């Protein structure tokens, strides 16, 4: 590392400590000094925020939104955050969710607008908007599920507040707990940016949106086991956790059913329709080499396709290597077993074996035949 001195774009002098390979340091320093100095940048952001807050306040008056409660600074910021929330909802209404997500959660434009109206009319505490400023698709869905679609008021009966508990391992390396939330169709976990944490959740199949989420399907569930498994892995890695108090003991003791990551499924469309699909999570060259030896096995890019005719070989393979059969695969195999095929006992036609006549003649006598004697013998 080394200190580099220079002049910022605003004209102020300054210095910056650059680390990394020496040949790249000067270009990094040049890039750094091409911007405003820290003080000027801070001042500029404050001015921009003040302008945005003032504009949001005027917009709220135009829309007839209720006044927010809190300190002067909280209200000023929350007005902007409320406007951003409104814009996020409008974007979701315009863009929509993917068809599978919309179907699973019953998302419609009417429900989204009803949810937005309920939030805008009932959430008047500036702190609420500040606490919920980093929202994403999943939080919007959560809010939608908390309100009756089309109602002008929120549900009269507040959902029962979940009792949570925080525990930390003996080798605790962090002061802040990972917040694990369990839903019927997903598990959500929140924690500040951390490489070790990121590696753990990615290995467990979580993906990043506005937070880390694992969608629960019939192939990786139930959700309860995935939440407990996550809690157990984090505790063993030195992370404190906060989750449903009823699941804490299981997370500590590791009482969960491991996720099944090896499946025999059925192709229901496309080039390989009617065949069995063999797939697993991650790379495993040894497993691939064994599976590829199955009769008719063909790699499709994501899984191996095998003709259902060889279901017995596939069952033997599945038993040996810990694969489970999906309902679709079981149904495909049963249909194949029950197909209308006559079983017959064929009659073999008797064929007389050809006789080697010359050999018979030659072996009939030890004497040389006259016709075969050479001249002079």
Buried (B, 14 or more C-beta within 10 A) or exposed (E): EEEBEEEBEBEEEBEBEBEEEEEEBEEBBEEBBEEBBEEBEEEEEEEEEEEBBEEBBEBBEEEEBEEBEBEEEBBBBBBBBBBBBBEBBEEBBEEBBEEEBEEBBEBBEEBBBBBBBBBBEEBBBBBBBEEBBEBEBBBBBBBBBBBBBEEEEBEEEEEEEEEBBBBBBEEEEBEEBBBBBBBEEBBBBBBEEBEEBBEBBEEBBBEEEBBBBBBBEEEBBBBBBBBBBBBBBBBEBBBBBBBBEEBBEBBBEBEBEEBBBBBBBBBEEEEBEBBBBBBBEEEEEEBBEBBEEBEBBBEBEEBBBBBBEBBEBBBEBBEEBEBEBBEBBEEBBEEBEEEEEEEEEEEEEEEEEEEEEEEEEEEEEEEEEEEEEEEEE
